[in-house]
């Protein structure tokens, strides 16, 4: 047991050089947890500290382990040379091979029923030999007489049936090597429930029905029709009768944001015969893409979108938060009679459609003051806005 935690030794294999798209060992899927397998389990305790399994969440590719620690030790006692602003308790800068593990380091590890182990001291090589454990986000806080820390870990692959041991050791806090067993079948069952979110790879499930996922073929006309340069046709294909821009409410106008977004959806709905809409949620890393586990469709200069065929009601209600606004960054109907695109670094939406549609944006009581007609070769940047 005493040698469970060792400094990182690189174990690269030739097959690890193979590059694949968003491999599972790079981290947990984006989006909220799919449901705790277990939560709030005591992992280790002494007179100086307590360490808990905050939760375990399962995903089809692996599982997330969140650790929480509380200690009476002061930041000065926990600190090490080189710490940037607070004690590096979980070892973001873990010792390399040949270095001793400092006593301040809270070591965390897992062991599968087949004997495979991974530890927070073991580095982040891609998996040639499973399992692999990778650090996620963490948090530190404190007050006189008490410091709190939490840290997430992403572990792949899913364990085989049998017990999964979560192991900890914290020498400075007088916690020896302790372990807590979790039934691996609980993790596997939760991962299977999560797998249902992926559907068949062609559809997704929401609101009690299936929705078709878009592919590169569904947006090929956009990529073929846009041009480089500071013109509106860098965001909207050069195929429409008229073009315009619509400024987004500024930060000091947040009370207007929701009415602005509703007005946009309502205006587009009035000018569109009943038909499906394509909704494209841009993956900025800061936005809710609604279906975070779905494959991305590439648009523009390599930007990834989650593309789903739905309608105006879903465009208005599905997303909880966006980088600049709540509706999808890309919307167009099945007949391609218009397109509205909001790039992540723009403070406006670019619109292409009929002259009548642009006229109605310009004359709308709420949207009109922010709307502006532009020509295909014109810089779409509204007055007072900088082009990023």
Order of alpha helices (4+ residues) and beta strands (2+ residues): beta-beta-beta-alpha-beta-beta-beta-beta-beta-beta-alpha-beta-beta-alpha-beta-alpha-beta-beta-beta-alpha-beta-beta-beta-alpha-beta
